[in-house]
Amino acid sequence: MADSKLKRSARRRSTVGHQGTLVLDCAGLSRLVDDSVSVVALLAEARARGMEVVTSALTIIEATHAKTGWARLTWLLSGIRVEQVDETTAKAASLLLGTAGLHGHKCAIDAVVAEMAVRQHHPVVILTSDPSDMRSLCGDAVRLIAT
């Protein structure tokens, strides 16, 4: 019963008006806040193609530090869909960790980002600093761009 709920949850996604999804992990969001020319250009291209830009609520926590530009972060997040993390998401991410043979202590937030990514409107692109772990978690369901 629990597995069927997790599978149904993994299939939920918003598909209205979107031509795919760009997912930002910690590095992607951090570099966007830091105004990285390549990341800003990638985001502009994704939006021009009609892609939705998404990040996890946990990614916001992971990407912030003492020197974070809070005004810029807040402004950027106003144009990004932030996915919440609930019990269903946590259980699905835990299953991904187990399947990939990874440990939650090191890869918990990556697993949440991967779980979120695989249920978005395809094609899905993840901007990540850890393509190896993301490939283990997502398989071929997403395209990875290393930051």
C-alpha positions as CSV (number, residue, x, y, z in Angstrom):
1,M,0.0,0.0,0.0
2,A,2.7,2.5,1.0
3,D,4.7,1.7,-2.2
4,S,1.6,2.5,-4.4
5,K,1.2,5.8,-2.7
6,L,4.8,6.6,-3.3
7,K,4.5,5.7,-7.0
8,R,1.4,7.9,-7.4
9,S,3.2,10.7,-5.7
10,A,6.2,10.4,-8.0
11,R,3.9,10.8,-11.0
12,R,2.3,14.1,-9.8
13,R,3.5,17.2,-11.6
14,S,2.3,20.4,-13.0
15,T,2.2,20.2,-16.8
16,V,0.1,23.2,-17.8
17,G,1.9,25.5,-20.2
18,H,5.4,24.1,-19.6
19,Q,7.9,22.8,-22.2
20,G,10.0,21.0,-19.6
21,T,11.7,21.8,-16.3
22,L,15.1,23.2,-15.2
23,V,15.9,22.0,-11.7
24,L,18.4,23.9,-9.6
25,D,20.4,22.0,-7.0
26,C,22.5,23.8,-4.4
27,A,25.3,24.8,-6.8
28,G,22.9,25.9,-9.4
29,L,21.0,28.2,-7.0
30,S,24.2,29.5,-5.4
31,R,25.7,30.4,-8.7
32,L,22.5,32.1,-9.8
33,V,22.5,34.2,-6.6
34,D,26.2,35.0,-7.2
35,D,25.2,36.2,-10.7
36,S,27.3,33.6,-12.6
37,V,27.2,34.6,-16.3
38,S,26.8,31.0,-17.5
39,V,24.0,30.1,-15.0
40,V,22.1,33.3,-15.7
41,A,22.4,32.6,-19.5
42,L,21.3,29.0,-19.0
43,L,18.3,30.2,-17.0
44,A,17.4,32.8,-19.6
45,E,17.6,30.1,-22.3
46,A,15.4,27.7,-20.3
47,R,12.8,30.4,-19.8
48,A,12.9,31.3,-23.5
49,R,12.2,27.7,-24.3
50,G,9.2,27.7,-22.0
51,M,10.8,25.6,-19.3
52,E,9.7,26.1,-15.7
53,V,12.5,26.7,-13.1
54,V,12.2,24.7,-9.9
55,T,14.2,24.1,-6.7
56,S,13.6,22.3,-3.4
57,A,12.8,24.1,-0.2
58,L,15.8,22.3,1.3
59,T,18.1,23.6,-1.5
60,I,17.4,27.1,-0.2
61,I,18.7,26.1,3.2
62,E,21.7,24.3,1.7
63,A,22.7,27.2,-0.5
64,T,22.6,30.0,2.1
65,H,25.5,31.1,4.2
66,A,26.7,34.2,6.0
67,K,27.5,36.1,2.8
68,T,24.3,35.2,0.9
69,G,22.7,38.2,-0.8
70,W,19.3,37.9,0.9
71,A,17.6,40.6,-1.2
72,R,18.8,38.9,-4.5
73,L,17.9,35.4,-3.2
74,T,14.4,36.6,-2.3
75,W,14.0,38.3,-5.7
76,L,15.2,35.2,-7.6
77,L,13.0,32.9,-5.6
78,S,10.0,34.9,-6.5
79,G,10.4,33.6,-10.1
80,I,11.2,30.0,-9.2
81,R,8.8,27.4,-8.1
82,V,9.9,26.1,-4.7
83,E,8.9,22.5,-4.0
84,Q,8.0,21.7,-0.4
85,V,9.3,18.5,1.3
86,D,6.7,16.4,3.0
87,E,6.6,12.8,4.4
88,T,5.7,11.3,1.0
89,T,8.7,13.1,-0.7
90,A,11.0,12.0,2.1
91,K,10.0,8.4,1.8
92,A,10.3,8.5,-2.0
93,A,13.8,10.1,-1.7
94,S,14.8,7.4,0.8
95,L,13.8,4.7,-1.7
96,L,16.0,6.4,-4.3
97,L,18.9,6.4,-1.9
98,G,18.5,2.7,-1.1
99,T,18.2,1.8,-4.8
100,A,21.3,3.9,-5.7
101,G,23.3,2.4,-2.7
102,L,23.9,5.9,-1.3
103,H,23.6,7.1,2.3
104,G,21.3,9.8,3.5
105,H,24.0,11.4,5.7
106,K,25.9,12.4,2.6
107,C,23.2,12.6,-0.1
108,A,19.9,13.4,1.7
109,I,19.3,16.7,-0.1
110,D,20.5,15.3,-3.4
111,A,18.0,12.5,-3.1
112,V,15.2,15.0,-2.4
113,V,16.2,17.1,-5.5
114,A,16.4,13.9,-7.6
115,E,13.0,12.7,-6.4
116,M,11.5,16.1,-7.2
117,A,13.2,16.2,-10.6
118,V,12.0,12.8,-11.8
119,R,8.3,13.8,-11.3
120,Q,8.5,17.1,-13.1
121,H,7.2,17.8,-16.6
122,H,9.8,16.4,-19.1
123,P,12.3,17.0,-20.4
124,V,14.0,17.7,-17.1
125,V,17.4,19.2,-16.8
126,I,19.2,19.4,-13.5
127,L,21.9,22.0,-13.0
128,T,24.2,20.3,-10.5
129,S,27.7,20.2,-9.1
130,D,27.4,16.4,-8.4
131,P,26.5,14.7,-11.7
132,S,27.8,11.3,-10.5
133,D,25.4,11.0,-7.5
134,M,22.6,12.6,-9.4
135,R,23.0,10.1,-12.2
136,S,22.9,7.3,-9.6
137,L,19.7,8.7,-8.2
138,C,17.9,9.7,-11.4
139,G,19.2,7.3,-13.9
140,D,18.4,8.4,-17.4
141,A,15.2,10.2,-16.4
142,V,16.9,13.6,-16.5
143,R,19.7,15.4,-18.3
144,L,22.5,16.7,-16.1
145,I,24.5,19.9,-16.7
146,A,27.5,20.2,-14.4
147,T,28.2,23.6,-12.9
